[in-house]
Amino acid sequence: IVETVERDGKRMHLVCRNDPRGGSLRALTERERLVVSLAALGHPYKYVAYELGIPLSSVAATLKTALAKLGLASRAELIRLYARVVAQGPVGGPTEPPG
């Protein structure tokens, strides 16, 4: 609710839609997904560049673009989000191996 106005015994509300800002992993390119996954584990840029065989500057630029697409402001937010997702456990399946 942005504003409430009362006149002649009537109350009117001015509202504004507030959709969630978070993006989807589907919006990321394959390279962005790879960089995000390694960065979320806390690996330094140099390690990510080595693992993916791309220049160090590309890692920084790719991560910046991916964070913007996901609606995250920093790498620290990415790591916190990853930690929350991992803490929830596997999606839709048992946590113990069958046996």
C-alpha positions as CSV (number, residue, x, y, z in Angstrom):
1,I,0.0,0.0,0.0
2,V,1.5,3.3,-1.1
3,E,-1.2,5.6,0.2
4,T,-4.6,5.6,1.9
5,V,-7.2,8.3,1.2
6,E,-10.5,8.8,3.1
7,R,-13.2,11.1,1.6
8,D,-16.9,11.2,2.1
9,G,-16.8,8.1,4.3
10,K,-15.0,6.1,1.7
11,R,-11.5,4.7,2.0
12,M,-9.4,4.3,-1.1
13,H,-6.0,2.5,-1.2
14,L,-3.3,3.3,-3.7
15,V,-1.3,0.1,-4.2
16,C,1.8,-0.8,-6.3
17,R,2.7,-4.3,-7.4
18,N,5.9,-5.6,-5.7
19,D,7.0,-8.7,-7.6
20,P,10.0,-10.6,-6.2
21,R,13.3,-9.4,-7.7
22,G,15.2,-12.7,-7.7
23,G,16.1,-14.1,-11.1
24,S,16.1,-17.7,-12.2
25,L,19.0,-19.9,-12.9
26,R,17.4,-20.6,-16.3
27,A,18.2,-17.0,-17.2
28,L,21.9,-17.8,-17.0
29,T,24.1,-19.0,-19.9
30,E,26.0,-22.2,-19.5
31,R,29.3,-20.3,-18.7
32,E,27.5,-18.1,-16.1
33,R,26.1,-21.2,-14.4
34,L,29.5,-22.8,-14.2
35,V,31.1,-19.6,-12.8
36,V,28.3,-19.1,-10.3
37,S,28.5,-22.7,-9.1
38,L,32.2,-22.5,-8.4
39,A,32.0,-19.0,-6.9
40,A,29.1,-20.1,-4.6
41,L,31.5,-22.8,-3.2
42,G,33.8,-19.9,-2.2
43,H,36.6,-20.6,-4.8
44,P,38.7,-17.6,-5.7
45,Y,38.6,-16.1,-9.2
46,K,42.0,-17.6,-10.1
47,Y,40.8,-21.1,-9.3
48,V,37.5,-20.6,-11.3
49,A,39.5,-19.3,-14.3
50,Y,41.9,-22.3,-14.1
51,E,39.1,-24.9,-13.8
52,L,37.1,-23.5,-16.7
53,G,40.1,-22.5,-18.9
54,I,39.0,-18.9,-19.3
55,P,40.8,-15.6,-18.5
56,L,40.6,-14.2,-15.0
57,S,39.0,-11.0,-16.3
58,S,36.2,-13.1,-17.9
59,V,35.5,-14.8,-14.6
60,A,34.9,-11.4,-12.9
61,A,32.8,-10.0,-15.8
62,T,30.7,-13.2,-16.1
63,L,30.1,-13.4,-12.3
64,K,29.0,-9.7,-12.3
65,T,26.5,-10.3,-15.1
66,A,25.2,-13.5,-13.5
67,L,24.7,-11.8,-10.1
68,A,22.7,-9.0,-11.7
69,K,20.5,-11.6,-13.5
70,L,19.9,-13.4,-10.2
71,G,19.1,-10.1,-8.4
72,L,22.0,-10.4,-6.0
73,A,24.2,-7.5,-5.1
74,S,27.4,-9.3,-4.1
75,R,29.3,-12.6,-4.1
76,A,28.7,-12.8,-0.3
77,E,25.0,-12.8,-1.0
78,L,25.5,-15.7,-3.5
79,I,27.5,-17.7,-0.9
80,R,24.8,-17.1,1.8
81,L,22.0,-18.2,-0.7
82,Y,24.0,-21.3,-1.6
83,A,24.5,-22.2,2.1
84,R,20.7,-21.8,2.7
85,V,19.9,-24.1,-0.3
86,V,22.4,-26.7,0.8
87,A,21.1,-26.7,4.3
88,Q,17.6,-27.5,3.0
89,G,18.9,-30.8,1.6
90,P,18.0,-32.5,-1.6
91,V,14.7,-31.5,-3.3
92,G,12.0,-34.1,-3.5
93,G,13.9,-37.2,-2.4
94,P,15.0,-39.1,0.6
95,T,18.3,-38.0,2.3
96,E,19.4,-41.6,3.0
97,P,20.7,-43.9,0.3
98,P,18.4,-46.9,-0.4
99,G,19.5,-50.1,1.1
